[in-house]
């Protein structure tokens, strides 16, 4: 309903990037540029200064951006008010999730949500935890779900559930027969260690865990850095080393008998958390998704 030119301009101004705006709006970059130029022609003035592949708002652009903020907030309030009267839950949301969560937790949650609210359109972006937090900070996604602590105090962070990380080895490995299936991390130091890439929530949590055991951190033999849980599990199954992964990611391998898990002593736990901007006003569809996700996490915990 709101002026499309103004919506596109507002996104570009917020991100200060035509490329990021095009990605966020699911448009081509030329289409974004065309909409902004249309608005500049309407006001008969430049709204952006473009220098050295960077853009900034002109004085007129700053003024339009301030009014656009107010317009879209009022527009959102109107949408919510009407939908509360009609009881309709619809709209579009963009969610970002770190790799482990996107592959092993969200498919069921979003599938159930879609069955209940078929009028809601959800776009999913997948990155590591560091990338998802950056997207929330830049307002390119409405909600992030991450697997490591979030340091930005300006964001709202709500823990969904606690995830346990376990050591994994192939059957027949010297550690596979450990009594009680429990080991100290020190036992892993005798073998090549396969880990996730820098920026991964799993990598960050393991590093924090090792910081409390300096002797282990110094003795860790990182042989490979891989970009997904599936790649890590495949390398361990192939006998290329040992690793530590979320227990939620290895259920299939345990059923097939291709991996053995070992509980770490002390236990290694991390939060799965929702993260979003501190907004004065939130769309009802996002409130509905958050409440649905809270109940889903509670049911999984129970």
Secondary structure, DSSP 4 states (H G I P E B T S, - for coil): ---HHHHHHHHHHHHT-HHHHHHHHT--HHHHHHHHHHHHHHHTS-SEEEETTEEEE-HHHHHHHHHHHHHHHHHHHHHHHHHHHHT---EEEEEEEEHHHHHHTHHHHHHHHHHH-TTEEEEEEEE-HHHHHHHHHTTSSSEEEESS----TTEEEEEEEEEEEEEEE-TT-TTTT-GGGEE-GGGGGGS-EEEEPTT-HHHHHHHHHHHT-HHHHHH--EEEEESSHHHHHHHHHTTS-BEEEEGGG-HHHHHHTS-EEEEEEEEEEEEEEEEEE--SS--HHHHHHHHHHHHHHHHHH-
